[in-house]
Amino acid sequence: MKKFESHEAFDQEVKSGGQLLVLKHSSTCPVSGAAYEEYESFVKEHKDVNAYYLVVQEDRPLSNHIAETFHIKHESPQAILFNKGDVVWHASHWKVTYDSLLRVIEENK
């Protein structure tokens, strides 16, 4: 699980066309903390998934860029799956679970 450090890095990953899983995480929200733990567990067991995260308090411009570019209302926590350069799935709050991530990755291979 890698952390995005710039818009350019995010844009490059999306443009690569492959599957990309992103978690928008709030470092101050308990719900987001729970989603982060689910995400982290999933990524540790599925090392083949290209997974990134960003902390919204640290990188609000990138969080806003994702919301505006892909017309997804900003929420936190929020998991987003990109495939072939576009969003194919997103979920927020308590819907970000190990099982939901597993299901969506399998459905979008």
N, CA, C and O of each residue as an XYZ file, in Angstrom:
436
protein
N       0.863     -1.170      0.000
C       0.000      0.000      0.000
C       0.905      1.226      0.000
O       1.739      1.414      0.886
N       0.714      2.044     -1.012
C       1.553      3.223     -1.167
C       0.717      4.481     -0.952
O      -0.504      4.479     -1.114
N       1.401      5.533     -0.588
C       0.732      6.815     -0.356
C       1.012      7.730     -1.539
O       2.156      7.881     -1.966
N      -0.042      8.337     -2.061
C       0.151      9.307     -3.139
C       0.806     10.555     -2.586
O       0.436     11.045     -1.519
N       1.779     11.063     -3.318
C       2.491     12.262     -2.901
C       2.209     13.459     -3.801
O       2.578     14.583     -3.463
N       1.560     13.233     -4.944
C       1.312     14.352     -5.864
C       0.177     14.036     -6.824
O      -0.194     12.879     -7.021
N      -0.371     15.106     -7.423
C      -1.382     14.940     -8.478
C      -0.785     14.164     -9.645
O      -1.432     13.293    -10.227
N       0.452     14.494     -9.973
C       1.104     13.869    -11.120
C       1.217     12.355    -10.940
O       0.978     11.592    -11.876
N       1.582     11.930     -9.734
C       1.697     10.496     -9.466
C       0.333      9.815     -9.606
O       0.230      8.733    -10.184
N      -0.706     10.454     -9.075
C      -2.054      9.909     -9.207
C      -2.456      9.823    -10.677
O      -2.895      8.774    -11.148
N      -2.302     10.935    -11.397
C      -2.692     10.973    -12.812
C      -1.953      9.913    -13.620
O      -2.537      9.278    -14.498
N      -0.680      9.723    -13.327
C       0.112      8.717    -14.045
C      -0.417      7.310    -13.780
O      -0.514      6.503    -14.704
N      -0.756      7.011    -12.536
C      -1.297      5.689    -12.207
C      -2.626      5.443    -12.915
O      -2.854      4.357    -13.449
N      -3.501      6.443    -12.922
C      -4.802      6.284    -13.589
C      -4.607      6.092    -15.084
O      -5.244      5.231    -15.690
N      -3.725      6.893    -15.683
C      -3.494      6.826    -17.131
C      -2.837      5.527    -17.561
O      -2.896      5.169    -18.738
N      -2.212      4.814    -16.633
C      -1.576      3.541    -16.986
C      -2.615      2.539    -17.471
O      -2.291      1.587    -18.182
N      -3.887      2.767    -17.074
C      -4.978      1.929    -17.573
C      -5.250      0.682    -16.772
O      -6.271      0.024    -16.972
N      -4.358      0.352    -15.876
C      -4.562     -0.839    -15.067
C      -5.530     -0.593    -13.923
O      -6.050      0.508    -13.740
N      -5.751     -1.639    -13.172
C      -6.627     -1.538    -12.018
C      -5.894     -0.780    -10.908
O      -4.727     -1.051    -10.626
N      -6.588      0.166    -10.286
C      -6.015      1.002     -9.231
C      -7.050      1.176     -8.134
O      -8.164      1.633     -8.388
N      -6.682      0.813     -6.922
C      -7.563      0.937     -5.768
C      -7.026      2.057     -4.881
O      -5.850      2.056     -4.515
N      -7.896      3.016     -4.536
C      -7.487      4.178     -3.745
C      -8.407      4.313     -2.539
O      -9.620      4.135     -2.642
N      -7.809      4.630     -1.396
C      -8.579      4.943     -0.202
C      -8.306      6.390      0.188
O      -7.158      6.788      0.389
N      -9.380      7.169      0.291
C      -9.292      8.515      0.861
C      -9.561      8.352      2.351
O     -10.631      7.892      2.749
N      -8.591      8.729      3.167
C      -8.623      8.449      4.605
C      -8.518      9.734      5.413
O      -7.715     10.613      5.101
N      -9.332      9.832      6.445
C      -9.246     10.936      7.399
C      -8.529     10.444      8.648
O      -8.921      9.440      9.243
N      -7.482     11.152      9.039
C      -6.694     10.733     10.200
C      -7.371     11.064     11.530
O      -6.863     10.689     12.587
N      -8.503     11.758     11.495
C      -9.175     12.162     12.744
C     -10.530     11.511     12.961
O     -11.185     11.780     13.967
N     -10.964     10.663     12.043
C     -12.315     10.096     12.111
C     -12.259      8.613     12.483
O     -11.554      7.844     11.828
N     -12.985      8.202     13.515
C     -12.986      6.786     13.897
C     -13.556      5.859     12.813
O     -13.077      4.737     12.650
N     -14.561      6.315     12.081
C     -15.116      5.503     10.987
C     -14.039      5.293      9.925
O     -13.885      4.195      9.390
N     -13.302      6.351      9.631
C     -12.224      6.243      8.658
C     -11.119      5.323      9.169
O     -10.519      4.580      8.392
N     -10.853      5.370     10.456
C      -9.864      4.466     11.038
C     -10.254      3.013     10.849
O      -9.411      2.170     10.543
N     -11.531      2.723     11.032
C     -12.025      1.352     10.834
C     -11.904      0.940      9.368
O     -11.493     -0.182      9.071
N     -12.258      1.836      8.458
C     -12.143      1.536      7.022
C     -10.677      1.338      6.634
O     -10.364      0.466      5.824
N      -9.790      2.134      7.201
C      -8.363      2.001      6.920
C      -7.865      0.615      7.343
O      -7.093     -0.016      6.621
N      -8.303      0.149      8.504
C      -7.907     -1.189      8.970
C      -8.406     -2.277      8.024
O      -7.673     -3.222      7.732
N      -9.634     -2.157      7.545
C     -10.184     -3.124      6.580
C      -9.357     -3.098      5.286
O      -8.991     -4.143      4.748
N      -9.077     -1.898      4.809
C      -8.310     -1.697      3.573
C      -6.907     -2.282      3.727
O      -6.420     -3.005      2.858
N      -6.275     -1.956      4.841
C      -4.917     -2.429      5.098
C      -4.869     -3.961      5.155
O      -3.956     -4.571      4.599
N      -5.840     -4.578      5.820
C      -5.903     -6.042      5.888
C      -6.066     -6.647      4.502
O      -5.410     -7.631      4.160
N      -6.944     -6.051      3.714
C      -7.174     -6.548      2.359
C      -5.896     -6.454      1.523
O      -5.514     -7.415      0.856
N      -5.246     -5.308      1.563
C      -4.054     -5.082      0.744
C      -2.916     -6.012      1.167
O      -2.181     -6.514      0.317
N      -2.767     -6.242      2.459
C      -1.703     -7.138      2.937
C      -1.883     -8.550      2.407
O      -0.899     -9.244      2.149
N      -3.120     -8.983      2.241
C      -3.386    -10.337      1.759
C      -3.506    -10.429      0.244
O      -3.544    -11.528     -0.308
N      -3.566     -9.287     -0.431
C      -3.708     -9.254     -1.888
C      -2.636     -8.331     -2.469
O      -2.927     -7.241     -2.961
N      -1.419     -8.787     -2.400
C      -0.267     -7.972     -2.798
C      -0.246     -7.651     -4.289
O       0.479     -6.754     -4.719
N      -1.035     -8.375     -5.078
C      -1.090     -8.121     -6.511
C      -1.969     -6.908     -6.846
O      -1.957     -6.436     -7.982
N      -2.727     -6.404     -5.871
C      -3.600     -5.250     -6.111
C      -2.767     -3.984     -6.032
O      -2.010     -3.787     -5.081
N      -2.908     -3.129     -7.029
C      -2.223     -1.840     -7.064
C      -3.005     -0.883     -6.153
O      -3.982     -0.270     -6.582
N      -2.565     -0.763     -4.893
C      -3.333     -0.048     -3.877
C      -2.573      1.167     -3.360
O      -1.382      1.107     -3.057
N      -3.304      2.262     -3.272
C      -2.772      3.520     -2.749
C      -3.754      4.092     -1.747
O      -4.906      3.667     -1.661
N      -3.271      5.065     -0.994
C      -4.149      5.828     -0.119
C      -3.670      7.267     -0.069
O      -2.547      7.581     -0.464
N      -4.540      8.130      0.423
C      -4.157      9.500      0.713
C      -4.866      9.922      1.978
O      -5.966      9.452      2.272
N      -4.238     10.808      2.726
C      -4.817     11.349      3.949
C      -5.393     12.712      3.590
O      -4.659     13.620      3.199
N      -6.710     12.851      3.724
C      -7.368     14.070      3.229
C      -6.877     15.332      3.933
O      -6.834     16.392      3.309
N      -6.509     15.254      5.201
C      -6.015     16.438      5.893
C      -4.662     16.888      5.341
O      -4.330     18.073      5.389
N      -3.896     15.953      4.826
C      -2.565     16.263      4.306
C      -2.581     16.605      2.822
O      -1.697     17.314      2.341
N      -3.565     16.115      2.101
C      -3.584     16.347      0.660
C      -4.995     16.617      0.155
O      -5.515     15.903     -0.701
N      -5.593     17.654      0.701
C      -6.928     18.067      0.269
C      -6.954     18.399     -1.223
O      -7.923     18.043     -1.893
N      -5.921     19.074     -1.784
C      -5.970     19.355     -3.229
C      -6.098     18.090     -4.085
O      -6.846     18.087     -5.062
N      -5.386     17.026     -3.737
C      -5.508     15.788     -4.515
C      -6.883     15.162     -4.306
O      -7.492     14.670     -5.256
N      -7.368     15.176     -3.083
C      -8.709     14.651     -2.810
C      -9.754     15.392     -3.641
O     -10.636     14.773     -4.235
N      -9.650     16.701     -3.678
C     -10.576     17.509     -4.484
C     -10.401     17.231     -5.975
O     -11.385     17.165     -6.712
N      -9.162     17.069     -6.422
C      -8.870     16.765     -7.829
C      -9.569     15.476     -8.255
O     -10.158     15.415     -9.335
N      -9.506     14.454     -7.416
C     -10.157     13.183     -7.729
C     -11.666     13.377     -7.810
O     -12.308     12.905     -8.749
N     -12.228     14.069     -6.829
C     -13.679     14.305     -6.807
C     -14.138     15.073     -8.039
O     -15.137     14.712     -8.661
N     -13.414     16.130     -8.394
C     -13.811     16.973     -9.520
C     -13.579     16.295    -10.870
O     -14.428     16.370    -11.758
N     -12.443     15.640    -11.022
C     -12.099     15.011    -12.298
C     -13.040     13.859    -12.633
O     -13.424     13.674    -13.788
N     -13.405     13.090    -11.614
C     -14.201     11.887    -11.861
C     -15.651     12.024    -11.398
O     -16.397     11.045    -11.385
N     -16.046     13.230    -11.021
C     -17.433     13.536    -10.652
C     -17.956     12.610     -9.551
O     -19.061     12.073     -9.632
N     -17.130     12.447     -8.532
C     -17.501     11.637     -7.371
C     -17.551     12.572     -6.171
O     -16.561     13.229     -5.851
N     -18.680     12.631     -5.521
C     -18.801     13.445     -4.318
C     -17.741     13.016     -3.310
O     -17.582     11.825     -3.040
N     -17.015     13.988     -2.752
C     -15.986     13.678     -1.759
C     -16.630     13.123     -0.496
O     -17.573     13.701      0.045
N     -16.111     12.004     -0.042
C     -16.488     11.442      1.246
C     -15.229     10.876      1.879
O     -14.241     10.607      1.194
N     -15.274     10.702      3.171
C     -14.127     10.139      3.863
C     -14.634      9.350      5.062
O     -15.344      9.883      5.914
N     -14.268      8.100      5.117
C     -13.417      7.361      4.194
C     -14.148      7.050      2.897
O     -15.377      7.001      2.838
N     -13.350      6.842      1.870
C     -13.915      6.514      0.561
C     -12.926      5.649     -0.209
O     -11.768      6.026     -0.389
N     -13.382      4.502     -0.657
C     -12.583      3.620     -1.499
C     -13.065      3.783     -2.937
O     -14.265      3.836     -3.205
N     -12.106      3.861     -3.854
C     -12.423      4.059     -5.268
C     -11.594      3.073     -6.082
O     -10.385      2.948     -5.888
N     -12.266      2.377     -6.997
C     -11.567      1.469     -7.905
C     -11.597      2.065     -9.303
O     -12.655      2.365     -9.855
N     -10.402      2.227     -9.856
C     -10.240      2.699    -11.234
C      -9.832      1.512    -12.082
O      -9.080      0.646    -11.635
N     -10.332      1.474    -13.311
C      -9.939      0.446    -14.265
C     -10.021      1.067    -15.651
O     -11.014      1.709    -15.994
N      -8.986      0.876    -16.437
C      -8.928      1.433    -17.789
C      -9.137      2.946    -17.777
O      -9.778      3.500    -18.670
N      -8.586      3.613    -16.748
C      -8.597      5.068    -16.700
C      -9.870      5.707    -16.189
O     -10.004      6.930    -16.244
N     -10.813      4.914    -15.692
C     -12.067      5.489    -15.212
C     -12.521      4.788    -13.935
O     -12.064      3.690    -13.617
N     -13.420      5.434    -13.218
C     -13.969      4.867    -11.994
C     -14.974      3.775    -12.345
O     -15.888      3.989    -13.141
N     -14.793      2.605    -11.742
C     -15.746      1.513    -11.957
C     -16.532      1.196    -10.686
O     -17.522      0.466    -10.730
N     -16.086      1.748     -9.548
C     -16.757      1.492     -8.274
C     -16.250      2.466     -7.230
O     -15.084      2.861     -7.251
N     -17.121      2.849     -6.321
C     -16.688      3.581     -5.140
C     -17.679      3.339     -4.011
O     -18.863      3.094     -4.242
N     -17.174      3.411     -2.796
C     -17.992      3.208     -1.601
C     -17.413      4.059     -0.484
O     -16.243      4.440     -0.517
N     -18.245      4.349      0.500
C     -17.761      5.168      1.604
C     -18.233      4.629      2.948
O     -19.086      3.746      3.032
N     -17.657      5.185      3.967
C     -17.976      4.921      5.357
C     -17.978      3.423      5.672
O     -16.998      2.738      5.376
N     -19.035      2.910      6.253
C     -19.066      1.517      6.700
C     -19.142      0.520      5.552
O     -19.070     -0.687      5.782
N     -19.284      1.001      4.325
C     -19.324      0.098      3.166
C     -17.923     -0.277      2.684
O     -17.776     -1.118      1.797
N     -16.901      0.341      3.261
C     -15.517      0.003      2.924
C     -15.098     -1.128      3.861
O     -14.670     -0.897      4.992
N     -15.233     -2.351      3.362
C     -14.897     -3.539      4.152
C     -14.001     -4.467      3.342
O     -13.904     -4.355      2.120
N     -13.359     -5.372      4.042
C     -12.542     -6.386      3.387
C     -13.367     -7.119      2.332
O     -12.923     -7.288      1.197
N     -14.563     -7.549      2.708
C     -15.413     -8.313      1.790
C     -15.850     -7.491      0.580
O     -15.878     -8.009     -0.536
N     -16.192     -6.214      0.784
C     -16.611     -5.391     -0.360
C     -15.436     -5.162     -1.309
O     -15.614     -5.144     -2.527
N     -14.240     -4.987     -0.754
C     -13.056     -4.808     -1.603
C     -12.751     -6.081     -2.391
O     -12.449     -6.025     -3.583
N     -12.831     -7.215     -1.721
C     -12.587     -8.493     -2.393
C     -13.579     -8.701     -3.535
O     -13.195     -9.077     -4.642
N     -14.838     -8.457     -3.260
C     -15.880     -8.654     -4.267
C     -15.642     -7.758     -5.481
O     -15.693     -8.233     -6.615
N     -15.385     -6.481     -5.261
C     -15.252     -5.563     -6.393
C     -13.980     -5.833     -7.203
O     -13.978     -5.665     -8.422
N     -12.918     -6.242     -6.545
C     -11.686     -6.580     -7.282
C     -11.943     -7.794     -8.172
O     -11.549     -7.808     -9.339
N     -12.595     -8.798     -7.627
C     -12.899    -10.007     -8.398
C     -13.837     -9.706     -9.564
O     -13.656    -10.237    -10.659
N     -14.833     -8.862     -9.333
C     -15.806     -8.534    -10.382
C     -15.214     -7.704    -11.512
O     -15.764     -7.678    -12.613
N     -14.102     -7.026    -11.254
C     -13.535     -6.110    -12.244
C     -12.173     -6.531    -12.770
O     -11.391     -5.695    -13.222
N     -11.891     -7.819    -12.711
C     -10.614     -8.308    -13.254
C     -10.643     -8.325    -14.750
O      -9.659     -8.706    -15.382
